[in-house]
């Protein structure tokens, strides 16, 4: 067992974890943060995307032991006050989700893109989305929602 001291969505956790426990499983099964979805477990689909120390990462490709001392944000942590963020509201208004399985990962990845400053172009948004698999929407409403928030 390995001691992990991590801050997730502003809350500090101290847990003992097995060395082989994936970060995605730690978040879902140990901390009860089920918004982080697990799709492919190979880092391809993007459903498990979280922010680790300010950067979007695939939680299925990291071990929980690797985040000792880190700060994580999951989809549950995007709206700290419980109200929808502008990005979440744009997704709602543009119908940028259907089944919703990919939505948490896309929201985190989009939030990461928008947090870098500047105004991403539609092409840059599409490029970011190339790492996110959505089988329902055809991506157009997702791009529209992100572009609106970006001011593109």
N, C-alpha and C positions, 0 to 999 in steps of 0.2 A: 504494500500500500504506500501511496505517496501523498503527502500533504499538499493541498492546493488552496491558496488564498487568492481569491479573485473577486473583483467587483463586477456585478452584472446589473445593468439598468439602474446604477446608482446604489445598489445594495451589496454590502460585502458578505461573502460566503467563505467559510473555512471548512473544507471537506477532505476526507481521506478517500482517495480513488485508486482503483487498480491501474497499473501502469499502461494497460492496453485499452482503457476506456476512451472511446471517441468523445470529442467535445460535443458533438450533436446529441449523443446519448446522455451525456452529463447534463446538458441543458434540459432535455426533455424528461428524462426519467429521474434524475436526482433533484433538479430544481423545479420541475413541474412547468417549465416554460415551453409549452407545446406549439407555440407559433413558429418555432424553427422546425421546418419540415425536412424529412429525410426521403429523398427520392432514389437517386442512383447509387449512393454511397461510393462514388468514384470521382466526385468533384465536377461532374459534367453538367448536371441539370440546374444547379444554382439554388435549389429550394432551401438549402441549409445555410444560406449566406447570412453572416452576422458581421458586426464591426468589432474588430480587435484592435485596441489602442488607436482607433480612428480610421482604420482601413478595412475595407470589405474583404472577408475571407470565407472560405468554405469550411464549415464546422465539421463536415464528415471527413476532412483530410487532416484534421488536427487531433491530437490527443489532449484530454483534459489536463494532464500533467504539464503540457506545454504552455498553458495560460496562467501559470502561477505568477502572481504579482501584476497581472494585466487587468485592463478594463474592457468589458464587453458590452455591446448594445445589441439586443435582439429586437424583433419587431414589437414586442410588448413594451419596449423602452422608448420607442419613437415619440409617442405622445405621453409625456410625463404627467400631464394634468388630466388625462382621460379624454380630452377632446381630440378630434381628428386633427392631424397636422394638415397644412395646405396640400402636401403631396397626397396624403390619404384621401382628403376631400376631392381632389382632382381625379383620383382613381374612381371614386364613387360617381362623380358627375359624368365622367367619360365612359362609364361602364367598362373600365379597364381590367375587369376580372370576371370570370365566369365560375369555374369550379373553385377557384381560390387557392389551389394547392401551391402554385408558383408565386402567389402574391407576396407573402412575407419576404422571400428572398429578393424579389424584384424591388420591393419598397426599400430594403436595406441597400441594395446596389445603387438604386437611383438616388437615395439620400446621400450615399457616399459620393456619387458623381456631382451632385448639386452642392455639396459642402466644400468642394475644391475651389469654389469661386469662379467668377466668369460666367458666361452664358454659353452652355454647350449647344452646338448646332444639332439639327435633327440627325445628321449623319453620325455625330459623336454619341448621341443617345442610342441610335441603332447599334453602333459598335459596342457600347456597354451592354446592350441587351443580347448580344451574340453569346454571352456567357450564361444566359438564363433561358431555360426551356419552358415554353408555354404552349400547351396543345389546344387551347380553346379559343383565344382571342384573335389570333392572326397578328398580334403586336400593334396594329395601328392605333387602337384606343390607348394602349399603354404609352406609346410614343407621344400621342397627343397630350395625355395627362402630364407627363414629365416635361414636355416642351412648354406647356402652359405655365407650370410652376417656375421653370427656368427663365421664362420670358422670351423664349425663342420664337 
